[in-house]
Structure formats: structure tokens, C-alpha cells
């Protein structure tokens, strides 16, 4: 897949990560996509001085968006509370009339 710029590529993978979180994708896949986004951010930071004002604002927005998604991933990692056993109702057959 070809992207116009590294910022566009980052935006694409952040969108994918958001969708995967909403769909409940496996945690290891979420973490690998989040790591890919982190690597893209590191690559962009090396050339941050070359970004124009608008691109710099978009880049900072995407950084914050990644942090929000990482918090969402961490929030899903909490163990689910075990539901307390609830009493179950059972049907009792009516007494037989023959006996």
C-alpha cells in the first residue's frame, strides 16, 4: 500500500487500530498495530523540523490519538469480574394424579 506521506500512513494505521479495538480484535494484534504506529511516529520525529505548520498540528493530533487508543487497549486488558452465581429456577413437574 502506498501513502502520500508518513503522516497519511500513520493516520491510516490509527484508523485501523480504532476499528480493531471497536471490533474486539485479539490483544496481540492490537499491540502490534500500536507498535507499528509508534515506529511511524519515531520516523516522523526524525524529520519533524521539515513539517509545515498544518502538518505539525496534524502530527501532534495523531500522537494524542495514539495515546488514547493505547489507553483503550490497556482498559480492555483488565480481567473480567467473575459473575456471582445466581440462583436458578427449575421447573418441578406437577404431582401425578395416578398415584
TIDREN-924769 format. One record per residue (C-alpha): x, y, z; residue in one letter. Coordinates in steps of 0.05 Angstrom, whole numbers, plus 32768, in hexadecimal, padded with zeros to 4 digits. Example, Ala and Ser with C-alpha at 12.3 -4.5 7.8 and 13.67 -1.06 7.14 Angstrom:
% TIDREN-924769
80F67FA6809Ca81117FEB808Fs
***
This chain:
% TIDREN-924769
800080008000x801B80447FEDx800E80838016x801B80CA8002x804280DA8042x805680B98083x802080E180A6x7FEB80C48077x8005807F8085x8002808B80D0x7FBB80A580CAx7FA8806680A2x7FC4803680D7x7FA6805D8110x7F62805780EEx7F6D800C80E6x7F8180078130x7F42802C8145x7F167FFD811Cx7F3A7FC08137x7F2E7FD8817Ex7EE57FE38171x7EDF7F9E8151x7F017F7C818Dx7F3C7F618166x7F707F37818Bx7F9E7F5E81B9x7FDE7F478197x7FC67F638155x7FB37FA58176x7FF87FAA8197x801D7F9C8156x7FF57FD18131x80018002816Ax804B7FF38166x804B7FFF811Bx802B80438128x80618051815Cx80978041812Ax8076806F80F7x807680A7812Bx80BF809C8139x80CE80A180EEx80A680E180E8x80C980FF8125x810C80F98101x80F2812980CCx80C5815380F8x80EA819380E7x80D5818B809Ex808A818A80AEx806181C7809Dx803381E680D1x7FF481C180BBx8018817E80B6x8038818980FAx7FF481948119x7FD8815680F7x8015812E810Fx800B81448157x7FC181338152x7FD380ED8139x800480E48173x7FCD80F381A5x7F9D80C58180x7FCF808C8187x7FD5809881D1x7F89809581D8x7F87805481B1x7FBE803781DCx7F968048821Ax7F5A802581FBx7F847FE781EFx7F9D7FE88237x7F567FF18250x7F417FB1822Bx7F797F8B824Dx7F587F8B8292x7F407F4782A7x7EF67F4082A2x7ED37F3C82E4x7EB87EF882F3x7E6D7EFB82F7x7E517EE38339x7E297EA48332x7DE07EB6832Fx7DAA7E878347x7D897E62830Ex7D417E51830Ax7D2E7E0C82F5x7CEB7DF082E2x7CCE7DBA830Ex7C9E7D8B82ECx7C587D8B830Ax7C477D518338x7C2B7D178311x7BE17D0B831Ax7BE67CC08311x7C097CAF8350x
***
